[in-house]
């Protein structure tokens, strides 16, 4: 019996030793299985075939390949993500990021010297000074002495209902002017802004272009796709419109501002927008993480990219003056002055016309 127990104990220890050696072997070899070279190749090639502004940005993508191609073997997922983020930082594009399987977003580029041109404390006090209609957390509106004020912080289709926006414009038909505050608007959906700017369109016309790649060469493009503005809705708002813009206004907000600025009744005031105006599409990595690749660039009527240029205001104000003042907002004050001045000019013109008609009769 004792020999039998010893025998069983021997085999148990033998199997346990084999198990330990096997585990040790797996631990030694496991880094070799963490080969993310295919992920690197996939990311590099996807950008190489789709990104629209290589030449415009002066990016040598082949050099990036040589720099990073041998760095993706025997590394962890976190190291892979970090390497990809570093490589993609060359584009200097806030649209490019990596979303891990746990939902964490890894930014590849954060603009430096970013200065906002609004004061949150003042804006909260401002909207509490009149009847504020809060549609949701991203937009609302009010009517202040026959001047409409709308603040929009997202043009996303999940945030801004264009039907509801149209109803608001309908309710403001009797106002003498509108102020659209999009200084806090970081992006959104092209269809949303298209539906909105159509409520301000006096005619059908081209307002810009979309640019896609169509070949292996970085400067081979498909034909430019026109962006169209056309009258839409019960009526078109053609009275004075003042749009407040700044460095936080980006992407869809910039396209909206640029398009609206083509209307003779629209004035932009504030600071130049961010200049991040490309449309990304998501692609998958081997572990299910996603990375975004801009595949569309937006051009103005002169066929010049809005990317890195942004939209400049008609009237510029130093953003620090606005940001550091919690007692007043000179951009809002200027917007009211512009509309009230226009209203006074209209009244004076009508009065002069009436006097002429009385003299005539």
MOVENJO-V373324 format. One record per residue. N is the residue number from 1. RES is the residue in one small letter. PSI is psi in radians with two decimals (999 if undefined). BURIAL is + if it has 9 or more other ideal C-beta (glycine too) atoms within 8 Angstrom, else -. Layout:
N_RES_PSI_BURIAL / N_RES_PSI_BURIAL
//
This chain:
1_x_-0.73_- / 2_x_-0.72_- / 3_x_-0.64_- / 4_x_-0.76_- / 5_x_-0.68_- / 6_x_-0.65_- / 7_x_-0.81_- / 8_x_-0.69_- / 9_x_-0.70_- / 10_x_-0.84_- / 11_x_-0.63_- / 12_x_-0.81_- / 13_x_-0.63_- / 14_x_-0.83_- / 15_x_-0.70_- / 16_x_-0.68_- / 17_x_-0.73_- / 18_x_-0.71_- / 19_x_-0.79_- / 20_x_-0.77_- / 21_x_-0.72_- / 22_x_-0.76_- / 23_x_-0.74_- / 24_x_-0.67_- / 25_x_-0.73_- / 26_x_-0.73_- / 27_x_-0.66_- / 28_x_-0.67_- / 29_x_-0.26_- / 30_x_-0.67_- / 31_x_-0.56_- / 32_x_-0.42_- / 33_x_-0.29_- / 34_x_1.06_+ / 35_x_1.89_+ / 36_x_0.46_+ / 37_x_-0.66_+ / 38_x_-0.66_- / 39_x_-0.79_+ / 40_x_-0.85_+ / 41_x_-0.71_- / 42_x_-0.81_+ / 43_x_-0.84_+ / 44_x_-0.77_+ / 45_x_-0.68_- / 46_x_-0.76_+ / 47_x_-0.76_+ / 48_x_-0.62_+ / 49_x_-0.29_- / 50_x_-0.52_+ / 51_x_2.29_+ / 52_x_-0.21_+ / 53_x_0.67_+ / 54_x_-0.95_+ / 55_x_-0.70_- / 56_x_-0.68_- / 57_x_-0.06_+ / 58_x_0.68_- / 59_x_2.22_- / 60_x_1.60_- / 61_x_-0.55_+ / 62_x_-0.65_- / 63_x_-0.63_- / 64_x_-0.65_+ / 65_x_-0.83_+ / 66_x_-0.61_- / 67_x_-0.61_- / 68_x_-0.19_+ / 69_x_-0.50_+ / 70_x_0.30_- / 71_x_0.06_- / 72_x_0.28_+ / 73_x_2.54_+ / 74_x_0.82_- / 75_x_2.87_+ / 76_x_2.96_- / 77_x_-0.71_+ / 78_x_-0.71_- / 79_x_-0.66_- / 80_x_-0.83_+ / 81_x_-0.72_+ / 82_x_-0.74_+ / 83_x_-0.77_+ / 84_x_-0.73_+ / 85_x_-0.72_+ / 86_x_-0.75_- / 87_x_-0.72_+ / 88_x_-0.19_+ / 89_x_-0.30_+ / 90_x_-0.42_- / 91_x_-0.32_+ / 92_x_0.97_- / 93_x_1.98_+ / 94_x_-0.27_+ / 95_x_-0.32_+ / 96_x_2.04_+ / 97_x_2.99_+ / 98_x_2.27_+ / 99_x_2.01_+ / 100_x_2.96_+ / 101_x_-0.37_- / 102_x_-0.01_- / 103_x_0.00_- / 104_x_2.40_- / 105_x_2.15_- / 106_x_1.99_+ / 107_x_2.49_- / 108_x_-0.27_+ / 109_x_2.28_+ / 110_x_2.07_- / 111_x_2.41_+ / 112_x_2.85_- / 113_x_0.71_- / 114_x_2.10_- / 115_x_2.08_+ / 116_x_2.71_+ / 117_x_0.86_+ / 118_x_2.81_+ / 119_x_2.00_+ / 120_x_-0.70_- / 121_x_-0.75_- / 122_x_-0.75_+ / 123_x_-0.66_+ / 124_x_-0.73_- / 125_x_-0.66_+ / 126_x_-0.85_+ / 127_x_-0.32_+ / 128_x_-0.07_- / 129_x_-0.05_- / 130_x_-3.13_- / 131_x_1.91_- / 132_x_2.15_+ / 133_x_1.79_- / 134_x_1.88_- / 135_x_-0.78_+ / 136_x_-2.91_- / 137_x_-0.18_- / 138_x_-0.23_+ / 139_x_2.71_+ / 140_x_-3.12_+ / 141_x_2.89_+ / 142_x_2.90_+ / 143_x_1.95_+ / 144_x_1.81_+ / 145_x_0.83_- / 146_x_0.33_- / 147_x_2.17_+ / 148_x_2.44_+ / 149_x_2.11_+ / 150_x_2.25_+ / 151_x_2.21_+ / 152_x_2.15_+ / 153_x_0.10_+ / 154_x_2.34_+ / 155_x_0.38_+ / 156_x_2.53_+ / 157_x_-0.38_- / 158_x_-0.22_- / 159_x_-0.69_+ / 160_x_1.96_+ / 161_x_2.00_- / 162_x_-0.47_+ / 163_x_-0.78_- / 164_x_-0.68_+ / 165_x_-0.74_+ / 166_x_-0.67_+ / 167_x_-0.65_- / 168_x_-0.78_+ / 169_x_-0.72_+ / 170_x_-0.67_+ / 171_x_-0.29_- / 172_x_0.34_+ / 173_x_-0.53_- / 174_x_-0.04_- / 175_x_2.79_+ / 176_x_-0.15_+ / 177_x_2.90_+ / 178_x_2.54_+ / 179_x_2.12_+ / 180_x_1.96_+ / 181_x_1.82_+ / 182_x_0.50_+ / 183_x_-0.42_+ / 184_x_0.33_+ / 185_x_1.87_+ / 186_x_-0.03_+ / 187_x_-3.09_+ / 188_x_-2.52_+ / 189_x_2.36_+ / 190_x_-0.68_- / 191_x_-0.61_- / 192_x_-0.90_+ / 193_x_-0.52_+ / 194_x_-0.81_+ / 195_x_-0.58_+ / 196_x_-0.84_+ / 197_x_-0.38_+ / 198_x_-0.42_+ / 199_x_-0.19_+ / 200_x_0.13_+ / 201_x_2.29_+ / 202_x_-0.27_- / 203_x_2.90_- / 204_x_2.21_- / 205_x_2.84_+ / 206_x_2.36_+ / 207_x_-0.03_+ / 208_x_-2.99_+ / 209_x_2.64_+ / 210_x_2.48_+ / 211_x_2.14_+ / 212_x_2.68_+ / 213_x_2.73_+ / 214_x_0.17_- / 215_x_3.12_- / 216_x_-0.67_- / 217_x_2.45_- / 218_x_-0.42_+ / 219_x_0.40_- / 220_x_2.09_- / 221_x_2.73_+ / 222_x_2.99_- / 223_x_2.45_- / 224_x_2.38_+ / 225_x_2.05_+ / 226_x_2.47_- / 227_x_2.31_+ / 228_x_2.42_- / 229_x_2.30_+ / 230_x_2.54_+ / 231_x_2.41_+ / 232_x_2.57_- / 233_x_-3.10_+ / 234_x_-0.59_- / 235_x_2.90_- / 236_x_2.31_+ / 237_x_1.87_+ / 238_x_0.17_- / 239_x_-3.11_+ / 240_x_2.29_+ / 241_x_2.21_+ / 242_x_2.20_+ / 243_x_2.24_+ / 244_x_2.18_+ / 245_x_2.87_+ / 246_x_-3.01_+ / 247_x_-0.39_+ / 248_x_-0.28_+ / 249_x_2.10_+ / 250_x_2.85_+ / 251_x_-2.03_+ / 252_x_-0.59_+ / 253_x_-0.61_+ / 254_x_-0.71_+ / 255_x_-0.72_+ / 256_x_-0.84_+ / 257_x_-0.76_+ / 258_x_-0.76_+ / 259_x_-0.81_+ / 260_x_-0.56_+ / 261_x_-0.28_+ / 262_x_-0.26_+ / 263_x_2.39_+ / 264_x_-0.38_- / 265_x_0.16_- / 266_x_2.35_+ / 267_x_2.33_+ / 268_x_2.29_+ / 269_x_2.63_+ / 270_x_-2.15_+ / 271_x_2.81_+ / 272_x_2.43_+ / 273_x_3.04_+ / 274_x_-0.68_+ / 275_x_0.65_+ / 276_x_1.50_+ / 277_x_1.25_+ / 278_x_2.71_+ / 279_x_2.09_+ / 280_x_2.80_+ / 281_x_2.58_+ / 282_x_2.49_+ / 283_x_2.80_+ / 284_x_2.48_- / 285_x_3.03_+ / 286_x_-0.51_- / 287_x_0.07_- / 288_x_-0.12_- / 289_x_2.76_+ / 290_x_2.63_+ / 291_x_2.57_+ / 292_x_2.42_+ / 293_x_1.99_+ / 294_x_2.21_+ / 295_x_-0.10_+ / 296_x_2.29_+ / 297_x_2.66_+ / 298_x_2.32_+ / 299_x_2.61_+ / 300_x_-3.02_+ / 301_x_-0.36_- / 302_x_0.20_- / 303_x_0.53_- / 304_x_2.28_- / 305_x_2.45_+ / 306_x_-0.41_+ / 307_x_2.26_+ / 308_x_-0.11_- / 309_x_-0.73_- / 310_x_-2.92_+ / 311_x_2.18_+ / 312_x_2.55_- / 313_x_2.76_+ / 314_x_-0.59_- / 315_x_2.06_+ / 316_x_2.46_+ / 317_x_2.44_+ / 318_x_2.14_- / 319_x_-0.53_+ / 320_x_-0.57_- / 321_x_-0.66_+ / 322_x_-0.78_+ / 323_x_-0.64_+ / 324_x_0.11_- / 325_x_1.96_+ / 326_x_0.05_- / 327_x_-0.31_- / 328_x_2.83_- / 329_x_1.84_+ / 330_x_-0.38_+ / 331_x_-0.78_+ / 332_x_-0.73_+ / 333_x_-0.76_+ / 334_x_-0.68_+ / 335_x_-0.76_+ / 336_x_-0.70_+ / 337_x_-0.75_- / 338_x_-0.82_+ / 339_x_-0.74_+ / 340_x_-0.62_+ / 341_x_-0.74_- / 342_x_-0.73_+ / 343_x_-0.71_+ / 344_x_-0.71_- / 345_x_-0.68_- / 346_x_-0.76_- / 347_x_-0.76_- / 348_x_-0.70_- / 349_x_-0.75_- / 350_x_-0.67_- / 351_x_-0.74_- / 352_x_-0.69_- / 353_x_-0.73_- / 354_x_-0.73_- / 355_x_-0.71_- / 356_x_-0.73_- / 357_x_-0.67_- / 358_x_-0.69_- / 359_x_-0.62_- / 360_x_-0.70_- / 361_x_999_-
//
